[in-house]
Each structure stands twice: as structure tokens, then as C-alpha cells.
């Protein structure tokens, strides 16, 4: 259903080049980012109290094409088994065997081009990520994950914002290392996210009539986004069952993204001296951009991700302020202790349900407020 090789070819061909630096400068950036990821790991572990890896590998540093290739590999790990199941649900279709082969071949190339174009756009924006889904290693085992930083994007943003390079690089590392702590320190979290993603994809309605309705909805979403509305393609193509699953997925991703945003700021100026200046400049960049850029962000749901950062960070800050870091960390006990959408918006609901009123009345520790 997706021509992955074509997706890589299209993405690497369409992606914009990064900032111009010499080979020596590039090597220095790579060296410093690797070192800072190790430093950030210690700060995150101490600050959050999460039982993450003791001595993880330093971050993997990539350029924009490298980020595209890594993400296609991740997509293949997650999606290919699901594609087979979804194809089996399709029952052959009205064109018969040979016709379906032709349609699928053409469709896979079109989809491959679309995926490549989206990745090319994203590859110039992403600063880093914790890759959850990786191809098996030579022994056949699935790696637990990999922390990846996109060097040209980090250099581009620090230059654009005019901030202190080392501080900014460490600040980014703190956010991404928090994600590593979440997914290595919480044994069930990775499986939970993958399970929700699987259910979401398998809930797709393959009935031709319903699919036509989804296409119409997508077209209307594009038109609305161009006009400046709030529609996005993710909402437009969902079935009712998918919306319910996506609510759970969105809640957990809002939590992990907001937790990362909270930690990168709350670790404090003794670690990142210019953290307040960086945050104020970076926040302005998140909300800026041309009209075309804002339209694309709405269509791809990127603005929704920005909202997740803000809502999740507010939730974490409120909970830590009222019940301390140990109280907040009860969120990682099981899928049942994760906050719902409503609880993220109103943290007292989550604290009443999970922590209990006695813990809510306890003042936070001095270094946890």
C-alpha cells in the first residue's frame, strides 16, 4: 500500500538543505550534541526520579535525509504488518485479482510520494525524537528505542533565534532525554502506545462508500485550512471508533510531550543559564511562520502537537506543585493511572482519582515546586 523506497527517494529529493557549515564545524556540532545528551540524561534522571537506563548510548546525530530514512524504517516496522491485515479485510475489491494488483501498485507509488513529501517538510522542522519502533538488530531482537537529534535543524534554530549555542543544545537534549526516560523507565508505556496505534489503524473503514465520504471530508478540510479554519486531515479521515482511540492516544502523547517541555525548563538556570531567554524566543517561533506554513501545520496536525506541549506542561506543573514529583510519578504506574483528556485540562480530577486527597494536601518539596 506504500512504496517505502519511493517515499525515501521523494523525501530526500524534496527536503531543503540545512544551514551552511564547514566539515570541521559539523564535526564539532556532532561531538558536542553527543556529549550533551549524556549530560542531559543525568539531569533528567536526578530531577524526575524515574528509573531510566543508567548509562545509555549517546544520542544518534543525523542530518535531514538521515531523519527521513530513520522514520521510514520506523513506519515500516509498525505499518507493514497492519497493512497486510487491512488488505485481508478488503476482500479483493470489485476489479478482481489482476485489477487489484494494478490499482495497488499505482496507489502505493502515489502514497509513497505523499509520505515522502510530508517527511521532507517535517525533516526541516524536527529537532530530535526518541524513536520507539526500530528494525530488528542482526540477532533478530527489536531494540528498545533510539534517541536521535537532527543537527542541521538545531543549528538553524539557534542561529535564527540568536541564542547561546551550548545552552540551546543542552535544552533540546533535556526534552528528548525526558522521552528516553519515559519509554525506558516505564516498562509498559511503549507497548501501550503501539497497541493504541494498532487499534487505531485497524479501525479504518475500508467500505468504498465510506472511503469516498472520508475523501470528501479530507477535501473539505484542505479547503477550510486554506481559508484559515481549524480543520486538519487527521480529524477528517477518522471513523467514530478511531476518534475514541485517538482520544486515548492524544491524552498519553500530551502527557509525554508536556512532561518533556516541563522538565527542559524546570531543571533550571543552574543547568541552562539562559533558559528563560531561550523559552521566550522559542515560543515566538512556534507561533510564527508564513500563511502557507501555518496552513500546512494545520493540515498535518502540527498545531495540535503545539497545543499538546502547552496543555501537557500545564498539567505536569500543576500536579508537581501540589503533590510533588513523587506524587506526579504515580501517573506511570499503569495505563489506568494515565490522565484522560478531561483530566489533563483539569488536573484536580486526576489527582483526586489517582493520588488521593491526603497527598493533594501535602506541600511539595522545595526542589519540586
Order of alpha helices (4+ residues) and beta strands (2+ residues): alpha-alpha-beta-alpha-alpha-beta-beta-alpha-alpha-alpha-alpha-alpha-alpha-alpha-alpha-alpha-alpha-alpha-alpha
